[in-house]
Amino acid sequence: MKLLHDSWLVCSRAMRPLWRSPLTLAFAMFQPVLFLVLFGPLLQPLGDRFGAPDGNSWQFFVPGLLVQLAILSPGMAGFGVIFEHRSGVIERMRVTPLSRTALLLGRVAKDAVTLVAQSVLLVVVGVLFGLRASVPGALLGLLLIGLVAIALAAVSNAVALRMLDREWMFAPTMSQLSVLVVLLSGLLLPMSLAPDWLRWLSVLNPLSHVVDAERALFAGRIADPVVLTGSLVAVALTAVTVLWGTRTYQRQDS
């Protein structure tokens, strides 16, 4: 109970700036919305080739954009750690009786809640463009994207903590990792169009399996084996990254 209580305290504190400025949610969606508006229409003639249900390319494209949003938003959560380190907030929180695990869980919970809210807005915009998704599948897809948000936020926090003495490296490091993950996940174009060597590299990227699961869920194929694979990958990734992030927080105290 103490862990849940402490995590809630950290999460609610981290959420305050969003309550004061809700436009922050919309601002973080700017790039995915640009892709939706300016790139999505180019895929419409290719829907059948992508294997999209009824040739509707939006059912292929929007789930990929949700994962991209997870990479762009929670994946950069470490900037908050760097800012609070500069202002002395982290040091003050360390002398409180708050659980060290809660310091991470509260932060990543905030990022997960924020991402799910942004994802709902992005899906609504996608519907306006022609997305037709299974409601139960879309809800499960949002749950899956929440797990991804927790995993990526935990990674970002851990990397930021390890780079506090060279924080100028955080932005280029995370940017390069993000580009690599995006290119190897088939977010924008299906990896079935790629040469064999690139498809094999994609299989090694955990988020490529999550992207496949998201697309199957939005198409209503809840029993598809790729959904189970993507879900197991997301759960395992979340467990490993949260454990790593927690230990990184604990090492900062030693």
Secondary structure, DSSP 8 states (H G I E B T S, - for coil): -HHHHHHHHHHHHHHHHHHH-THHHHHHTHHHHHIIIIIHHHHGGGHHHHT-GGG-THHHHHHHHHHHHHHHTGGGTHHHHHHHHHHTHHHHHHTSS--HHHHHHHHHHHHHHHHHHHHHHHHHHHHHHT----HHHHHHHHHHHHHHHHHHHHHHHHHHHHTGGGGGGHHHHHHHHHHHHHHTTTSSS-GGGS-HHHHHHHHT-HHHHHHHHHHHHHTT-TT-HHHHHHHHHHHHHHHHHHHHHHHHHHHHH-
